[in-house]
Amino acid sequence: MSRALRYVGRALRLRCPACGGRPLFLSWRSITPACLGCGLKLQRAPGYWIGAAVVSGLIGESFFVAHLVVSALWPDPPPTLAAVQPWLPWVAFVIPFLVFRFVMVLFVAIDLLVRPPGEADFRAPAERVPASPGP
């Protein structure tokens, strides 16, 4: 269990789950192909980040659903809730962008727990890590 906590703790700090190295991101949304510390390939399969995008979207949608439920169950909300309520749909739109980086690294951490890395999952130390084409 301590390995799981270590991996998740590193992921929540946006560090490599395997070694704790940084930096993992070249820009706000562009992750490095491999950890600069240990060489762990971060995108371990084609389409790897689709799941992270879906989970980020679900987190944002949960705020929108909460807004709909509160609106349906509480048609005349108290003043504090009434002040926040118009902003919840906008929060639901922004949250996925804010949590996407964390979800990406958490996906790597969970993948390391389920399928421990082998030699093929690491880049050779002398192998140059190509820069990701940024926006």
N, C-alpha and C positions, 0 to 999 in steps of 0.2 A: 504494500500500500504506500510506502514511503516513496517509491519510484513514481507512482502516479501523482502524488502530491508535488513532487519535485518537478515533473514535466509540466503539470498544469500551472504551478507557481511561476515557472520560467516563461510559459506562454502568456500568462496574464501581464507579465512585465515586458512583453514583446521581445523576448530573447529566444535563442535557439533552444528548443526543449531538450535536445540531446546533451549539449555542452554548456549552455548558458551564455554563449557568445553573442555579440552584437556587431554591427547593425544588421538587421534582417530586411529593412526596407530602404530602397533607393530614393523613393519619393513617397508621397502620401498613400498612393495606391499600388505602387510597383515594388514587389518583393524580389529579393535577390534569388537567382536560380539555386544557389547553394550557400550554406553557412560559411562565412569567412573564417571561422575558428576551426571547426571540425570537418568541414566539407560535406555535410549532410545535404543531399539534394532535397529541396523543400517541396517542389512539385513532383510527387512520387509516381504519378500516373497522368495520362492525358485527361483533361477535363477535371482535374483534381479540385479546382476552386469553385466548381459549380455548386457543390454542397455547402460551401461557406457562404456563397451568395444567397442561397435559399434560406439558410438559417438566419442570416442577417436580416433578410426580408421578413421572415416570420417574427423576429423580435420586434421590428418596427410595426408590423401589422397588429401585434398584440396590444400596442398602445391605441391603435385605431379601434380595435374591438372593445377595449376597455371604455373608450369614449362612447361607443354606441350603446354598450350595456348600461353605463351610468346615465346616459340620456334617456334610455327607455325606462329604467327603473326609478329615476329621480327626475320627473318632469319639471319640478320647481326646486332646483338645487340651492343650497346655501350660498351666500355671497362669495365665500372663498373658492368653492368649486366652480361657481359660475364664471369667476375671473379666469380660471385655468382652462375651462372647457373649450373655448374657441381655439386654443393653441394646440390641443392634442392631435388633431389631424396633421398639423405641420410637424409636430414632434415625431409622429409616425413616419413622416417622409425623411426626416434628417437622421434619425437613430440608425438605420441600416448603414449609412455612410460612416457614422462614428464607430460602430462596433465591428465593421468588416475586417479590419486589420487584426483585431483580437481573435475573431472567429477563425481567420486563416491560420494563425499560429496554434490555436487550440486544436484545429483539425490535424495539424502535424503531430501535436502531442498525443492525441488520441490514437492516431495511426501508429505511432511508435509503441504505444502500449499494446495495441492489438496485434501488430505485425512488427516485431523488433527488427531493426535495420541489419542488413547483411553488407558484405563488402561492395556489392553493386550499388548500394544506396549512398555511397560516399564518393566524392571526387578525389582524384589523386592530389596530394599537396602541391605538386608542381603545375597542375592543370589550372589554366587561367579561367576565371569566372567571367563570362561575357556580360557586358552591361545590358540591362533590359532597355528596350526602346521606350522612352517615356513620352508623355504627351507634350 
